[in-house]
């Protein structure tokens, strides 16, 4: 069991989720912020294990499937979308 870092921001996590079908080191750093290479390797291992469970093929040794990664890392996209929508609504109310 490894510790999953906090996401950098809801917007960044959702942006990566919808932009990239595969995540490499650069995209993982965007999601989690300043994390080291060792942590990225741990996160990729979790994602690859989930890919195997989901019978997802490994297309590239340097990337992981985005859907499997988010599930493995416990990132709930629907919850993030709800929070993001609420945040935007609150920001509009202040304008």
N, C-alpha and C positions, 0 to 999 in steps of 0.2 A: 504494500500500500504506500502510495506517495502522496505528498501534499500537493494539491492543485492550487496554483497561485490565483489571486483575484484577477478578474478581467480588468483591462485598462479602462474601458468604458462600455456602456451598453451599445452606443452607436458604433464603436470600433468593432465589437464582436459581431454585431448584425451585419455590418458592412463586409467583413471577411466571410461570414457565412453565405451571404448571397452572391458575392463576387467570385469566390474561388471554390470550384468543385474539389480541388486538392489543396492541401496546405503544406507549405515548406517552412523552413526556419524563419524566413522573413515574415510570413503571415502569422506564424505562431507568436513571434515577438510583438507584432502589432496587437494581437489579441490580449496578451498578458503583460506587455510592457517590458521593462528591463529584466530579462531572465537570461541566465547563462546557457551555454551549449549543453551542459550536463542535464539541466532541467528540461531543455527541449528534447533531448534524447529520451528521457523518462516519459515525457508526454507523448512522444511519437510511439513508444513501445506500448503504452496503454491503448492508443488509437489503433495500432496494428493488431493487437489482441482482439479488440472489438470488431475490427474489419474481418478477422478470421471467424469470429462468432457469427457475424452477419453474412458470411460467405461472400465478402467483397474481394475482388481481385486486387492485388498489389501491382499497380501499373508502373510505379516509379519508386525506386529505393529511397529517394530523397523526400518524398511527399507521402501524406496520408489522406484518406478520404475524409472530407469535411463533415459529412453526416455522422460517420462512425466516431470521429474525433470529438465532436461536441457531445455525443452521448457518453463516450468514455470519460470525458472530463466533467460531466455533470452540468453542462451548460444547457439550460432549457430555453430554446429559442422562442417558444410561445410566451413564456413568462417575460422574457426580455422585450418582446414586441409590445406586450401590454404595458410594461413599465415605461418603455420609450414613448408610447402613445400618450400615456398619462403625463409624462414629463413635458412633452411638446404642448399639451393642452394647458398645463400650468404656466409654461413660458408665454403662451399666447395671452393668457389672462393677465400677465404682468405688463404686457406691451401696451 
